[in-house]
Every structure is written in C-alpha cells, then in structure tokens.
Amino acid sequence: MTFANPGYLFLLLLLIPVVGWYIWKLHNTRAAVQLSSTENLSHQPKSIRVWLIHVPFVLHVAAITLLALALARPQLSNRWQSESTEGIDIMMALDISGTMLGEDLKPNRLDAAKAVATEFVLSRPNDQIGLVVFAGESFTQCPLTTDHAVLVNLFQSVKFGMIEDGTAIGLGLANAVNRMKDSTTKSKVVILLTDGSNNRGDIDPQTAAEIAKTFDIRVYAIGVGSYSDQVRVPIHTPYGVQYGTMSSEFDETTLRNIAQLTGGEYFRATDNNSLRNIYQQIDQLEKTKIRVREYSKRTEHFMPFLTAALLCLLLEVLIRFFVIRTLAE
C-alpha cells in the first residue's frame, strides 16, 4: 500500500500531546467524596461506568487516526515489471596540449570539449565512465566509475599545463585501453579527442589501436579544429600571455585509421555545435540495452478509513451523551 498524500500522516504526531494530556488529567483529578480509607473498597469490582468513561476518548483518538489515514489517500497498486540493463564502459581520452587553447571553438577547444563531454557523462547514468588526459605524457584523471558527480568535478579541474606539453596520441589511447582491458562488460568504448598530430610518446597510435582491437575496444576518434588557415591561440611568455596564430591542420588520416581498425568512427568538430552533435551521435550508436515491461494500476482506498472515522465519532457521541450520562444519573 502507498499513500498519494503522505504528508498528512504527520497529523498523527498530534496524538502524542493529546494522549499525554489525558493521562495527566486522570492522575490529577480530585475525588468528589473524600474517605478516610479505601481499603474496604479495593476488593470491590469496578462498575461498568469506570470502564465506559474512557471509551469516548479512545474512540476520539481512533477517529483522528483514521481521518489522517483517509486524508493521506491510501492506494493499492497491482504492478509487475521486468527490466534488464547492460551498461557500457567508456574511457574518454582528452588532449590537453597547448594547441587545445585555440579559440576557433568558444571559449577555446579545451573548455568546449570539457563542457560537451560533461553533458554526455550526465546523460548516461547506467555506464561506467572514466577519463584519461594526455599531452606530452598521459595519466588517468579518473578510473572507470558510476559516480558521475566525482567524474564531473575531476573534468572541471582539467587544464592546460598539468603535464608536459606535446601530443602523445598513442600513449593516451594506450593508457585508456589499459584502464579497461580487464573489464568484463561486453561493450567497451574509447572516445579519443585531439587536435594535433602524434609527436611524443613511446607508443605509436597505430600500435595503440591494434592493442584496442585485441581487447575488442571500439575507438571513436574526434578531431577538433575549424577549416580556417589561422587560429588565434594564447601563448604563455615570461612577459605574460601573448596571442599568436597557428594552423588548424592535423593528422586526420591517423585518426581515421584508428577508428576504422577498431570498428569505431571518425568525426571532425569544427565548432561547438558540431562537437555537441558528434557526442549525440555517439550516444545513439552506443545506447545502453534496456528492456522494460511495466504495468501499473492503482485503486483508491480512503473511503473505508473515512467511514470508520465517522462511525467512531458517532459512537463517541452516543456513548458520551446517552450511556455515560444515564449511568451518572
């Protein structure tokens, strides 16, 4: 049984002071006739009036209880449901090199990637998701987890300069693969986002892709950068931040080969909207398998409680004004 308005059940707390007051009143009521001793009366049987005098109060408490239950609207539900879910393990490999500060995406490539990836994480509550970052080196920012609040916080703390600059795509991909190679989940995915060409690290991107294929891990590769010849980018100097320009070209061929070899896809994000659309496409391609069959029918059952409350009140009135008054006379 469930209640449609459970807040009314707090009315039952009012019974505590009511019952307390009644007990206090019984103990502090003075007798109308004073006797020197009640020893001879203690063995006498109590009259029916002694017992009936408490019945109206008991009925009053019962009426309040039943009325509170009726206001809470008790409902019975006939329901059956069957559901099966299969989560997906997703490691996100994010490039945080200096070129990711390019401002062809707003406010820059790195911040745009973090914002859209955060939306993606929050839209997939059934999946284990982790984060690997890479530049000249690579490390795991967050292992696979279903605690997406923690993951989002760690995403927000990612920034340029956390590790040595450069672009070690192969190392970043290999690190992501290593984090999920022992997973028993049937579906394993790496989302690799970068805007450069591999120029650092001891592992070639092609080798990392072959390792991913060995462990049946699909790689969705996202190349970030507009088709503009020159992109505005901040440059950190001893005299502060200066602005310069860089070419937006990068090694798309390698990213396509990685995706093709592992059974994934390659995407090109040229602005914020296209990046968001890419994550939406990946979300559709990697939908969690859910089968739900549900039936629910609820019926109201407040009327029996309301009827019983009215009967208690009626019975209280009858006993108080007819039975007890007659005995008193």
C-alpha positions, -999 to 999 in steps of 0.1 A, spaced: 0 0 0 12 35 -8 -1 70 0 -8 97 -25 -5 125 1 18 111 28 24 145 44 -10 142 62 4 113 82 23 139 103 -11 147 118 -7 115 138 20 133 158 -7 155 173 -19 124 192 12 124 214 3 156 234 -34 147 233 -28 113 250 -3 128 273 -27 154 284 -54 128 290 -32 107 312 -21 137 332 -57 147 337 -66 112 351 -38 114 376 -46 149 388 -84 146 391 -96 151 427 -124 129 441 -157 145 447 -161 125 480 -132 121 504 -129 89 525 -107 82 554 -97 49 540 -103 30 507 -91 -3 520 -126 -19 521 -134 -6 486 -103 -20 469 -117 -55 467 -150 -44 452 -155 -50 414 -152 -19 393 -185 -8 378 -191 -6 340 -191 32 343 -154 31 353 -146 14 320 -170 32 298 -157 66 309 -125 60 288 -143 47 257 -152 82 242 -115 93 244 -104 60 228 -129 65 200 -119 101 196 -82 91 191 -92 63 167 -113 88 147 -83 112 143 -60 84 133 -85 71 107 -91 106 94 -54 112 89 -50 80 70 -80 89 48 -65 123 40 -32 106 31 -52 87 4 -40 51 7 -37 33 -26 -32 -3 -36 -11 -9 -67 -12 -40 -89 21 -38 -107 46 -61 -124 78 -51 -142 107 -68 -158 139 -49 -167 173 -58 -180 201 -34 -184 236 -37 -198 260 -8 -191 288 3 -213 324 10 -202 336 43 -217 370 58 -213 374 94 -225 409 103 -237 413 141 -238 441 161 -254 452 190 -231 481 202 -251 487 239 -258 470 238 -292 438 229 -274 437 265 -263 428 275 -299 398 298 -299 381 286 -331 357 269 -306 344 291 -278 358 299 -254 385 276 -266 388 240 -278 397 225 -244 369 242 -224 343 234 -252 354 198 -251 351 196 -213 316 212 -214 302 189 -240 318 158 -225 302 167 -192 268 168 -208 275 134 -223 285 119 -190 254 132 -172 232 117 -200 244 81 -194 237 72 -157 240 34 -163 275 34 -177 309 33 -161 329 62 -175 365 73 -168 389 100 -180 425 99 -193 443 131 -203 473 134 -224 497 160 -239 535 151 -240 527 124 -214 495 107 -202 478 99 -169 445 88 -156 424 116 -142 396 93 -132 392 55 -134 360 39 -146 332 48 -122 295 52 -119 299 81 -95 294 107 -122 294 136 -98 330 129 -89 339 124 -126 323 158 -135 343 175 -107 375 160 -120 366 171 -155 363 207 -143 398 206 -128 415 196 -161 435 224 -176 465 231 -198 499 228 -181 490 198 -159 516 178 -177 545 185 -202 533 199 -235 532 179 -267 508 154 -283 512 118 -274 481 103 -291 493 68 -290 503 70 -253 469 85 -244 450 58 -263 471 30 -248 465 44 -213 428 44 -219 429 8 -232 449 -3 -203 423 11 -179 395 -11 -194 412 -42 -208 403 -63 -178 366 -52 -178 340 -80 -182 315 -56 -198 305 -68 -233 307 -32 -247 339 -12 -243 345 22 -259 372 49 -260 363 84 -271 396 99 -283 396 137 -287 426 156 -301 435 185 -324 471 175 -333 495 150 -347 514 125 -327 548 139 -319 556 125 -284 554 92 -265 569 58 -269 538 42 -284 527 47 -320 490 55 -325 486 25 -349 501 2 -323 477 15 -296 448 9 -320 459 -27 -326 460 -32 -288 425 -18 -285 413 -41 -313 428 -71 -294 407 -63 -264 376 -57 -285 375 -20 -277 360 4 -302 375 39 -306 355 69 -316 381 95 -327 372 132 -327 394 157 -345 389 192 -332 396 223 -353 380 246 -379 390 247 -415 405 282 -410 441 286 -421 450 305 -389 435 301 -355 440 326 -326 458 310 -296 472 324 -263 510 319 -258 524 320 -223 556 340 -221 578 354 -193 561 387 -200 526 373 -197 501 359 -221 506 370 -257 483 360 -286 495 344 -318 481 323 -346 485 286 -356 474 264 -384 443 243 -378 455 213 -398 462 180 -380 467 143 -388 432 132 -398 445 101 -416 458 85 -384 425 92 -365 405 77 -394 427 46 -394 424 42 -356 386 43 -358 384 20 -388 407 -6 -373 388 -8 -340 353 -7 -355 345 28 -344 341 61 -364 359 93 -370 343 127 -366 355 163 -373 344 190 -349 348 225 -364 327 244 -338 307 240 -306 275 228 -323 292 202 -344 311 189 -313 278 186 -294 262 168 -324 291 143 -325 286 133 -289 249 130 -296 257 106 -325 280 86 -303 253 85 -276 229 70 -302 254 45 -315 263 33 -280 228 31 -264 226 11 -232 205 -21 -238 173 -18 -217 142 -39 -219 113 -28 -197 78 -43 -194 57 -25 -169 20 -25 -159 6 -4 -130 -30 1 -118 -37 20 -86 -71 20 -67 -81 45 -40 -89 30 -6 -95 61 16 -133 55 18 -131 27 44 -109 48 66 -132 78 63 -163 57 70 -146 42 101 -136 76 114 -172 89 111 -185 58 128 -161 63 157 -172 99 161 -209 89 160 -203 61 186 -184 85 208 -213 110 208 -238 82 216 -218 68 245 -209 102 259 -245 117 259 -266 86 264 -248 58 281 -224 77 304 -249 104 312 -276 78 321 -251 60 344 -242 92 361 -279 99 368 
